[in-house]
Amino acid sequence: MPQTVTLSLTPKQAADAKFYTLQAARTLGISDRDVALVRVVKRSVDARRGRPKVNLSLEVYVDREPQPAPVHFDYPSVAGRTPVVVVGAGPAGLFAALRLIELGLRPIVVERGKEVLPRKRDVAAINRNGAVDPDSNYAFGEGGAGTFSDGKLFTRSRKRGDYNKALQTLVFHGASPEILYEAHPHIGSDRLPRIITAICRTICDAGGDVLFGHRITGLHVEHGRVRGVCCGTTVIEGAAVVLATGHSADDIYMMLHDAGIALEPKPFALGVRIEHPQALINAIQYRNSSEMEYLPAASYSLVSQEGGRGVYSFCMCPGGFMVPAMTDSAQSVVNGMSPSERNSPFANSGLVTEIRVADFEYLRPRYGDLAGLAFRREIEMAARRNGGEHQIAPAQRATDFVAGRGSSSLPAVSYIPGVVPSRLDRWMPDFVSTALRQGIATFGRRMHGFLTDEAVVVGVESRTSTPVRIPRDAATLMHPSVEGLFPTGEGAGYAGGIISAALDGERVAEAVNSYVK
Ligand SMILES: Cc1cc2nc3c(=O)[nH]c(=O)nc-3n(C[C@H](O)[C@H](O)[C@H](O)COP(=O)(O)OP(=O)(O)OC[C@H]3O[C@@H](n4cnc5c(N)ncnc54)[C@H](O)[C@@H]3O)c2cc1C
């Protein structure tokens, strides 16, 4: 059995494996020569007060003790087994497919977008000339919105075992084992595509299918049960359908709505991306530590109540880039990502406020349960009209936004299509810009230096979660009025983020297994 040691070290000491091995051996009262292996099982930076410290939790193995085995999964062959259609190759769909394989069912993953490599070219085209392919972009394609995401692997899930298994699955498919012990695990947008490709290979090697370039346009129903999907005139059959199409698939919500399938409006969040120089965030958060070079790019997490409305930072990307995440060229949508090294000179974060169902009630007479979708689309299109050609995004200095005046110039930003000065409050709903303005002022008071001329707010961060829920029965996880249809993931309203979508996909696969067998 390994022994566990917890050390609180300076950043420089924590970066030195020889140093902490010696310290761990001393703490255990043994010689470092008897130590066969030291494994970091948790690492976190504590910069709350005084000089930043790094807390390390170590497992110490002494001579001749069995050492931890590398992560391994066996996926059985499911060739010839009962097929199940999984729509969407995002984290929810892919983890549903892996779990179906473990349960002896054959997943057929149907994805509207392209494989990672051609998708990379489409994403590059958005950055280069603003051309958005509605089936292949930052949201759609192999790996869904997860592929070019930041890859922070955070979840509020209390089921630690499931969470660990999800992380191990990612490690088995090529992620660094460091994600198993980091307090805030992060993969990085440069490494995710390879992992996603490996997961799709596992599915196909086990006898499943991943069909790219297949946009589903309808459900195939036989004797009152969903028995597959339609892609135009092509029918793909399965014993059940897992619907994991993400929060950007407006056409799916419309298809369900038009077919009279019950949907529910749902609160969501919307706002801007805010970007600062990373050096400024480091200086604020690490209080100009002399050991900055041993510390990771600093992040922040901010939340406040402004006039009874929540305002909070979301998906903070230290050392990252803002990216154009729209699925249609008539929209301006921004998001953020960072490479594994988190080494860009910029720090960006979503800064959003809650949008309640009552806020888009005025659109219900016209759009029914899709009112939230119409509300989101209106703002995304307003942002587009107030930006420039080729997806240049509308932006304002944070200080000008808070003061309610225009910006005559903008500092350099990481957003490749570029930014153009715009008064955001002139085209955002009043309640949104007021809450954000007050929130940024509050954060500036709490985090001295946050509200600065060097910070830019960019419109709009609107794809935080879905404004529409696809209902499902709490016990069977099936749509209450459509037998054989299993909504899952972020688009159905049951997840927010890579890991929670993956875990929800697994749960739904288990429900499908109970339904089919
Ligand atoms: C730039 C960026 C950065 C992000 N960073 C993080 C992060 O650091 N951490 C985190 O946890 N989350 C992050 N996210 C969010 C995360 O990616 C999503 O929460 C997650 O991908 C949701 O998974 P999902 O499987 O439910 O849906 P998606 O990933 O949205 O997958 C849905 C899939 O369904 C497909 N589809 C849609 N319609 C159809 C159709 N009609 N026919 C066939 N296929 C269809 C789409 O093409 C897509 O591939 C980020 C997102 C973006 C865009």
The ligand as a Gaussian input file, in Angstrom:
#p B3LYP/6-31G(d) Opt

LIG

0 1
 C      -14.875000      27.191000     -27.611000
 C      -15.535000      26.361000     -26.545000
 C      -14.871000      26.141000     -25.345000
 C      -15.443000      25.335000     -24.357000
 N      -14.720000      25.056000     -23.231000
 C      -15.211000      24.169000     -22.336000
 C      -14.432000      23.774000     -21.218000
 O      -13.305000      24.199000     -21.033000
 N      -14.963000      22.871000     -20.349000
 C      -16.223000      22.366000     -20.514000
 O      -16.647000      21.536000     -19.693000
 N      -16.974000      22.727000     -21.565000
 C      -16.495000      23.606000     -22.479000
 N      -17.251000      23.951000     -23.563000
 C      -18.620000      23.411000     -23.643000
 C      -18.609000      21.956000     -24.082000
 O      -17.902000      21.825000     -25.266000
 C      -20.039000      21.489000     -24.201000
 O      -20.654000      21.623000     -22.944000
 C      -20.126000      20.022000     -24.618000
 O      -19.455000      19.815000     -25.831000
 C      -21.580000      19.597000     -24.747000
 O      -21.609000      18.270000     -25.172000
 P      -22.849000      17.629000     -25.940000
 O      -22.383000      16.310000     -26.391000
 O      -24.059000      17.714000     -25.097000
 O      -23.117000      18.567000     -27.197000
 P      -22.123000      19.063000     -28.429000
 O      -20.742000      18.948000     -27.962000
 O      -22.679000      20.367000     -28.767000
 O      -22.361000      17.968000     -29.524000
 C      -23.535000      17.914000     -30.288000
 C      -23.227000      17.253000     -31.617000
 O      -24.452000      17.007000     -32.290000
 C      -24.279000      17.248000     -33.662000
 N      -25.569000      17.566000     -34.298000
 C      -26.338000      18.663000     -34.107000
 N      -27.430000      18.607000     -34.886000
 C      -27.355000      17.462000     -35.568000
 C      -28.183000      16.865000     -36.559000
 N      -29.321000      17.444000     -36.979000
 N      -27.793000      15.680000     -37.086000
 C      -26.644000      15.074000     -36.693000
 N      -25.817000      15.612000     -35.774000
 C      -26.172000      16.786000     -35.211000
 C      -23.334000      18.432000     -33.706000
 O      -22.681000      18.517000     -34.962000
 C      -22.396000      18.117000     -32.556000
 O      -21.266000      17.422000     -32.989000
 C      -16.719000      24.759000     -24.573000
 C      -17.394000      24.991000     -25.780000
 C      -16.813000      25.773000     -26.758000
 C      -17.533000      25.991000     -28.066000

